[in-house]
Amino acid sequence: MEMMLENDWGEFEKGMDLSRGMYVQSIAHISKSMKRNLSMNNHDYSALKPFLRWAGGKSKLVKTLVDFVPPSNSYDRYFEPFVGAGALFFHIGPSKAVLSDLNTDLINCYQQVAKHPEGVWNLLQVHREFNNKEYYYHIRSQKPEKLKPIEQAARFIYLNKAAFNGIYRVNRQGVFNVPYGPSFKGPALPKKSLIEAASGLLKRVNLLAADYQEVCESAKRDDFIYLDPPYPPTNGTAYFTHYTADRFNWDDQREVSKVFQNLDRRGCLVMMSNSDRKEIRSMFQGYYMQQLNVTRWIGSNGDRFKAHEIIVTNYNPSEFRNGD
Ligand SMILES: C[S@@+](CC[C@H](N)C(=O)[O-])C[C@H]1O[C@@H](n2cnc3c(N)ncnc32)[C@H](O)[C@@H]1O
């Protein structure tokens, strides 16, 4: 499906007829049954919310994003290799999924919630009870590697909720360095029912702490891959977020576009969300692109500006949305 007509779904919706022959040719690798299923739009959502807050997280966008996701019976496995708080995953609740992220503390947290929801929740109650500024800095100063995996998970959730703005940011040594932030009400720790429901979904998932490229290598024909990489730097070198000690630069964005093309060639269904920047558009020329009607402020201090989001797919979402 590589290099097909450049187009815009908005134009489809307005009734502009993109060369149908070209489109059909471009989806030659999608099997007949998959094409048929694309028109059935039969999502059976779990509609769970993430139990973590995450910079760049898609919670607020999720209801828009699902319109671009193929129906669940049109793909085999759901892959989310930049999972973060997993807003789309928890909303959809796919039955077969591979979730991964480079952030090992995050993946350990999911593994522990999957295996020991009750234990994690009990430890969260201790954090809830003792929470104050001093306690936060004491917990923040702990070396996670000296704690049991389940304690690491509860610490991770507590810091995530008690940190200023819920941001997960590490310095170049990989040490979490966000100051204390909650209001007088204290951190909004997840309810037991949410931890239990998330555990139910995560139990059936393959969870990996790994680079997205390695994980995408294992995707096969008819798998669906949702790529939500960190946003590009706002100007030359300034970054919006620091999820890991390594920064995600423009070369990394170019690498994402190569991985996208490889997955496309392999016969996967691929969707990416990113900042709507001209550099990103030029990397994905020939694929379906849609600007979303949402803006967010990015950057800090003097260079804050409004950015739109873009969705890129290697299939035509309106094909299954309209059921034609
Ligand atoms: C924009 S966030 C994803 C947000 C997520 N979709 C959500 O709803 O919360 C990007 C994620 O990519 C992860 N990441 C950064 N570099 C990575 C890499 N090379 N491989 C895998 N994950 C990476 C970060 O840790 C972060 O969680």
The ligand as an ORCA input file, in Angstrom:
! r2SCAN-3c Opt
* xyz 0 1
  C       3.213      9.602     23.186
  S       3.635      8.426     24.413
  C       2.421      7.187     24.184
  C       1.141      7.575     24.856
  C       0.079      6.505     24.833
  N      -0.481      6.285     23.531
  C      -1.039      6.839     25.815
  O      -2.228      6.899     25.451
  O      -0.717      7.074     26.989
  C       5.088      7.687     23.756
  C       5.657      6.499     24.517
  O       6.772      5.972     23.784
  C       7.723      5.438     24.708
  N       9.008      5.324     23.988
  C       9.933      6.275     23.727
  N      10.917      5.784     22.952
  C      10.597      4.491     22.699
  C      11.196      3.442     21.939
  N      12.349      3.645     21.280
  N      10.587      2.229     21.895
  C       9.420      2.020     22.579
  N       8.801      2.979     23.309
  C       9.381      4.183     23.371
  C       7.697      6.398     25.862
  O       8.159      5.764     27.039
  C       6.193      6.785     25.914
  O       5.505      5.954     26.828
*
